[in-house]
Amino acid sequence: MPEPILVMRDINKAFAGVPALVNARFELFPGEVHALMGENGAGKSTLMKILTGIYTRDSGEVVVAGKPVVFTNPREAQDAGIVIVHQELNMMPHLTVAQNIFIGREKMRGKIIDDKQMIADAAELFDMLKIDINPAETMGNLTVGRQQMCEIAKAISTDARIIVFDEPTAALTESEVGELFRIIGDLRRKGIGIIYISHRMDEISRVTDRVTVMRDGEYVGTLVTADSSKDDIIKMMVGRVVFETPKTHSTMPPGAPVVLKVVGLKAGRMVKDVSFELHQGEILGVSGLMGAGRTEMVRAIFGADKRTAGDIYINGVKQDIRSPKDAVAAGLCYLSEDRKRYGVMVEMDVTENTTIATLQDYVTGMFIDNRKERETVRTYIDRLRIKTPSERQQVRKLSGGNQQKIVIAKWLAKNCQIVVFDEPTRGIDVGAKAEIYELMKQLANDGKSIIMISSELPEILRMSDRVLVMCEGRKTAEFPIETANQEDIMHAATLRE
């Protein structure tokens, strides 16, 4: 066996006196793809932020290529050959693709930034990676999936020895996932070590050599992927077996009234004449490939994007929804797939994010009833099992899964009749998934109506009472859950006009 390229031993880290890591450890060999797994709050992100210089450890040792290191910022880690491709994109939307790739490492011609050279070097990089992206394009004009591929290209361009991939496929199409795995294969053949963070079990078995599991900030164990089952890994992660059985029949009450009716909806280039109904107590799953227009459809219903045609009825009454404020007033709420951009305000605390949509409920005269506000927030922290040292913790310091739970808490506090979940479990571990699934079921049992957009077919089949399929901006099929299956859904999702 070669010497490890990375060894992390007895790593400890606490925030505001609350332990985030307790004697955590991790090991990586050259040319190895090593999965790091665990539930939300398990300490995965904290451990990787210590590795990449975002956080400093309280104690412990990090050894890279046989030498002990202490990184105080990401640039020091990058200079040592360690980079991370974050789950939440960190691109500058107003700059070109090439400018984003070389930001902080700009090519210079004298004292002037050489954009022409950066475009040429980026084009060469994309050609090597076999990615079809114009390096002169403005980053904000690309899809989320394309932006993610640019983030990966940026990491590779630094001549890294260790690359951390944090949920890299969350926003990628099936073909893009195939391209990513091809790139990872090329990197491992060059001796680059890959740390792969993902909650998608099929990816873990497909691309990794070993799996290290963390729980509650501590090291649980390391398995050889080829010798381990999905249940082995999940049991280590959550201390119990989590079964993902498909739904076999609708649990919607018979004869449930229609609460939302959409007729002939059109919006921009992505939504073309979509009509459907949603019943009280129903979970309507919306499936389709990336670019099918699913998110654009619900954003148009919610008033976040302008609709160019179509009518929206809530409880039989036609609604003139022109903004999210109109939608919320009509009883709709929307949990965006992009929680960092549209869901939470990361510089504000848990309380401020949870009550921002219902702040008027806590105002007495000219003052906010802080005690009442805190009691409400603590109720949702307990109910949703949000892992935070206090209700005054800054949201940016919480894990992505806990940030997602805070978005849910915000809308639960608003008590909307119709709830849209857009990729509700994107980047969330299996244990937290089960909690969110149970929450959605409880909401439906309480008479709420749910639209759930998901790219994961097992999730669609497990949760939905009915499945609506979109392709290229149109509804191409609709299945009751009793007859829905993966083959028919994928066939409808790949229909062409």
DAWO-V480978 format. One record per backbone hydrogen bond with DSSP energy under -1.0 kcal/mol. CO is the residue of the C=O (numbers start at 0). NH is the residue of the N-H. E is the energy in kcal/mol with one decimal. If there is no record, write none. Layout:
# DAWO-V480978
co:CO nh:NH e:E
co:CO nh:NH e:E
This chain:
# DAWO-V480978
co:4 nh:64 e:-2.3
co:5 nh:27 e:-2.3
co:6 nh:62 e:-3.0
co:7 nh:25 e:-1.9
co:8 nh:60 e:-2.4
co:10 nh:23 e:-2.4
co:11 nh:57 e:-2.6
co:11 nh:58 e:-1.2
co:12 nh:19 e:-3.4
co:12 nh:20 e:-2.2
co:14 nh:17 e:-2.6
co:17 nh:14 e:-2.6
co:20 nh:12 e:-1.7
co:23 nh:10 e:-2.7
co:25 nh:7 e:-3.0
co:27 nh:4 e:-1.9
co:27 nh:5 e:-1.9
co:28 nh:31 e:-1.8
co:31 nh:193 e:-3.1
co:32 nh:208 e:-3.5
co:32 nh:209 e:-1.2
co:33 nh:195 e:-2.3
co:34 nh:211 e:-3.0
co:36 nh:213 e:-2.6
co:38 nh:41 e:-2.1
co:41 nh:216 e:-1.8
co:42 nh:46 e:-2.5
co:43 nh:47 e:-2.3
co:44 nh:48 e:-2.4
co:45 nh:49 e:-1.7
co:46 nh:50 e:-2.0
co:47 nh:51 e:-2.1
co:48 nh:53 e:-2.0
co:48 nh:54 e:-1.8
co:49 nh:52 e:-1.1
co:58 nh:11 e:-2.0
co:60 nh:8 e:-2.9
co:61 nh:68 e:-2.7
co:62 nh:6 e:-2.2
co:63 nh:66 e:-1.8
co:66 nh:63 e:-2.6
co:72 nh:76 e:-1.3
co:73 nh:77 e:-2.7
co:74 nh:78 e:-2.5
co:75 nh:79 e:-1.1
co:76 nh:81 e:-2.4
co:77 nh:80 e:-1.7
co:80 nh:160 e:-2.6
co:80 nh:161 e:-2.7
co:82 nh:163 e:-2.6
co:84 nh:165 e:-2.4
co:91 nh:94 e:-1.5
co:92 nh:139 e:-2.5
co:94 nh:138 e:-2.9
co:95 nh:99 e:-2.0
co:96 nh:100 e:-2.2
co:97 nh:101 e:-1.9
co:101 nh:104 e:-2.6
co:106 nh:113 e:-3.3
co:108 nh:111 e:-1.4
co:111 nh:108 e:-3.5
co:112 nh:114 e:-1.3
co:113 nh:117 e:-1.9
co:114 nh:118 e:-2.5
co:115 nh:119 e:-2.0
co:116 nh:120 e:-2.8
co:117 nh:121 e:-2.6
co:118 nh:122 e:-2.3
co:119 nh:123 e:-2.1
co:120 nh:124 e:-2.1
co:121 nh:125 e:-2.7
co:122 nh:126 e:-2.2
co:123 nh:127 e:-2.2
co:124 nh:128 e:-2.1
co:125 nh:130 e:-2.7
co:130 nh:132 e:-1.3
co:133 nh:136 e:-1.8
co:134 nh:97 e:-2.6
co:136 nh:96 e:-2.1
co:137 nh:140 e:-1.9
co:138 nh:141 e:-2.0
co:142 nh:146 e:-2.4
co:143 nh:147 e:-2.1
co:144 nh:148 e:-1.7
co:145 nh:149 e:-1.8
co:146 nh:150 e:-2.1
co:147 nh:151 e:-2.0
co:148 nh:152 e:-2.3
co:149 nh:153 e:-2.5
co:150 nh:154 e:-1.9
co:151 nh:155 e:-2.2
co:152 nh:156 e:-1.9
co:154 nh:157 e:-1.2
co:155 nh:158 e:-1.5
co:160 nh:192 e:-2.6
co:161 nh:82 e:-2.1
co:162 nh:194 e:-2.4
co:163 nh:84 e:-3.5
co:164 nh:196 e:-3.3
co:166 nh:169 e:-1.2
co:168 nh:171 e:-1.5
co:172 nh:176 e:-2.5
co:173 nh:177 e:-2.0
co:174 nh:178 e:-1.8
co:175 nh:179 e:-2.5
co:176 nh:180 e:-2.5
co:177 nh:181 e:-1.8
co:178 nh:182 e:-2.3
co:179 nh:183 e:-2.7
co:180 nh:184 e:-2.1
co:181 nh:185 e:-1.9
co:182 nh:186 e:-2.4
co:183 nh:187 e:-2.4
co:184 nh:188 e:-1.6
co:186 nh:191 e:-2.1
co:187 nh:190 e:-1.5
co:192 nh:162 e:-2.4
co:193 nh:33 e:-3.1
co:194 nh:164 e:-3.2
co:195 nh:35 e:-1.8
co:196 nh:166 e:-3.0
co:199 nh:203 e:-1.7
co:200 nh:204 e:-2.1
co:201 nh:205 e:-1.2
co:202 nh:206 e:-2.3
co:203 nh:207 e:-1.8
co:208 nh:224 e:-1.9
co:209 nh:34 e:-3.0
co:210 nh:222 e:-3.0
co:211 nh:36 e:-2.8
co:212 nh:219 e:-2.8
co:212 nh:220 e:-1.2
co:214 nh:217 e:-1.7
co:216 nh:21 e:-2.7
co:217 nh:214 e:-2.4
co:220 nh:212 e:-2.8
co:222 nh:210 e:-2.7
co:223 nh:226 e:-1.3
co:224 nh:227 e:-1.8
co:228 nh:232 e:-1.8
co:229 nh:233 e:-2.5
co:230 nh:234 e:-2.5
co:231 nh:235 e:-1.6
co:232 nh:236 e:-2.0
co:233 nh:237 e:-2.6
co:234 nh:238 e:-2.1
co:252 nh:255 e:-1.4
co:256 nh:279 e:-2.6
co:258 nh:314 e:-1.7
co:259 nh:277 e:-2.5
co:260 nh:312 e:-2.9
co:261 nh:275 e:-1.9
co:262 nh:310 e:-2.3
co:264 nh:273 e:-2.2
co:265 nh:307 e:-2.2
co:265 nh:308 e:-1.4
co:266 nh:270 e:-1.6
co:270 nh:266 e:-1.8
co:273 nh:264 e:-2.8
co:275 nh:261 e:-2.9
co:277 nh:258 e:-2.6
co:277 nh:259 e:-1.8
co:278 nh:281 e:-1.7
co:281 nh:449 e:-3.1
co:282 nh:464 e:-3.2
co:282 nh:465 e:-1.2
co:283 nh:451 e:-2.7
co:284 nh:467 e:-3.4
co:285 nh:453 e:-1.8
co:286 nh:469 e:-2.4
co:288 nh:291 e:-1.8
co:291 nh:472 e:-2.7
co:292 nh:296 e:-1.9
co:293 nh:297 e:-1.8
co:294 nh:298 e:-2.4
co:295 nh:299 e:-1.8
co:296 nh:300 e:-1.9
co:297 nh:301 e:-2.3
co:298 nh:303 e:-2.0
co:298 nh:304 e:-1.5
co:308 nh:265 e:-2.3
co:310 nh:262 e:-2.6
co:311 nh:318 e:-3.3
co:312 nh:260 e:-2.6
co:313 nh:316 e:-1.7
co:316 nh:313 e:-2.5
co:322 nh:326 e:-1.9
co:323 nh:327 e:-2.7
co:324 nh:328 e:-2.0
co:325 nh:329 e:-1.4
co:326 nh:331 e:-2.5
co:327 nh:330 e:-1.3
co:330 nh:416 e:-1.0
co:330 nh:417 e:-2.7
co:332 nh:419 e:-2.6
co:334 nh:421 e:-2.3
co:336 nh:338 e:-1.0
co:337 nh:341 e:-2.8
co:338 nh:342 e:-1.3
co:338 nh:343 e:-2.6
co:344 nh:347 e:-2.0
co:345 nh:395 e:-2.2
co:347 nh:394 e:-2.5
co:348 nh:352 e:-2.1
co:349 nh:353 e:-2.2
co:350 nh:354 e:-2.2
co:354 nh:357 e:-1.2
co:357 nh:360 e:-2.1
co:358 nh:361 e:-2.0
co:361 nh:368 e:-4.0
co:363 nh:366 e:-2.1
co:366 nh:363 e:-3.5
co:367 nh:369 e:-1.6
co:368 nh:372 e:-2.2
co:369 nh:373 e:-2.7
co:370 nh:374 e:-2.2
co:371 nh:375 e:-2.0
co:372 nh:376 e:-2.3
co:373 nh:377 e:-2.7
co:374 nh:378 e:-1.7
co:375 nh:379 e:-1.7
co:376 nh:380 e:-2.3
co:377 nh:381 e:-2.3
co:378 nh:382 e:-2.6
co:379 nh:383 e:-2.5
co:380 nh:385 e:-2.0
co:389 nh:392 e:-1.4
co:390 nh:350 e:-2.2
co:392 nh:349 e:-1.5
co:393 nh:396 e:-1.4
co:394 nh:397 e:-2.1
co:398 nh:402 e:-2.1
co:399 nh:403 e:-2.0
co:400 nh:404 e:-1.7
co:401 nh:405 e:-1.6
co:402 nh:406 e:-1.7
co:403 nh:407 e:-1.9
co:404 nh:408 e:-2.5
co:405 nh:409 e:-2.2
co:406 nh:410 e:-1.7
co:407 nh:411 e:-2.5
co:408 nh:412 e:-2.4
co:416 nh:448 e:-2.3
co:417 nh:332 e:-2.0
co:418 nh:450 e:-2.2
co:419 nh:334 e:-3.2
co:420 nh:452 e:-2.9
co:422 nh:425 e:-1.5
co:424 nh:427 e:-2.0
co:428 nh:432 e:-2.5
co:429 nh:433 e:-2.2
co:430 nh:434 e:-1.5
co:431 nh:435 e:-2.4
co:432 nh:436 e:-2.9
co:433 nh:437 e:-2.2
co:434 nh:438 e:-2.0
co:435 nh:439 e:-2.5
co:436 nh:440 e:-2.4
co:437 nh:441 e:-2.3
co:438 nh:442 e:-2.4
co:439 nh:443 e:-2.3
co:440 nh:444 e:-2.6
co:441 nh:445 e:-1.7
co:442 nh:447 e:-2.6
co:443 nh:446 e:-1.7
co:448 nh:418 e:-2.8
co:449 nh:283 e:-3.2
co:450 nh:420 e:-3.1
co:451 nh:285 e:-3.0
co:452 nh:422 e:-2.7
co:455 nh:459 e:-2.1
co:456 nh:460 e:-2.8
co:457 nh:461 e:-1.8
co:458 nh:462 e:-2.1
co:459 nh:463 e:-2.0
co:460 nh:246 e:-2.5
co:464 nh:480 e:-1.9
co:465 nh:284 e:-2.7
co:466 nh:478 e:-2.9
co:467 nh:286 e:-2.9
co:468 nh:475 e:-2.5
co:468 nh:476 e:-1.3
co:470 nh:473 e:-1.5
co:472 nh:271 e:-3.2
co:473 nh:470 e:-2.3
co:476 nh:468 e:-2.7
co:478 nh:466 e:-3.1
co:479 nh:482 e:-1.6
co:484 nh:488 e:-2.2
co:485 nh:489 e:-2.6
co:486 nh:490 e:-2.0
co:487 nh:491 e:-2.3
co:488 nh:492 e:-2.1
